[in-house]
């Protein structure tokens, strides 16, 4: 398409009020609305695919139990009981696990404070512990 073609010629540009050019094909204007809607549909489909791909790529039992065991051993070896990094990691893995009880443990882990007692940790991970034993 040659932008210097006179308007109202097939293959040229027609102008609308406001000076916006609308592409023409064989003398028929192509409205921009269907193109925008098509783009939104494509973006929506990509979003749905990415969302469901995460559901299929959730946490494995091995990953969950490895993080749980790391937290337990860190808790036992750390005299200050500052295991927030391990708790955050386990909570994120538990949130993506396919079993409802383990996902509820993720919420319990997120609600633990900065100073964690072993009894609180045991209560917050009851479903994870059952899954890993």
Secondary structure by P-SEA (a helix, b strand, c coil): cccccccccccbbbbcccbbbbbbcccccccaaaaaaaaaaaaaaaaaaaaaaaaaacccaaaaaaaaaaaaaaaaacccccaaaaaaaaaaaaaacccaaaaaaaaaaaaccccccaaaaaaacaaaaaaac
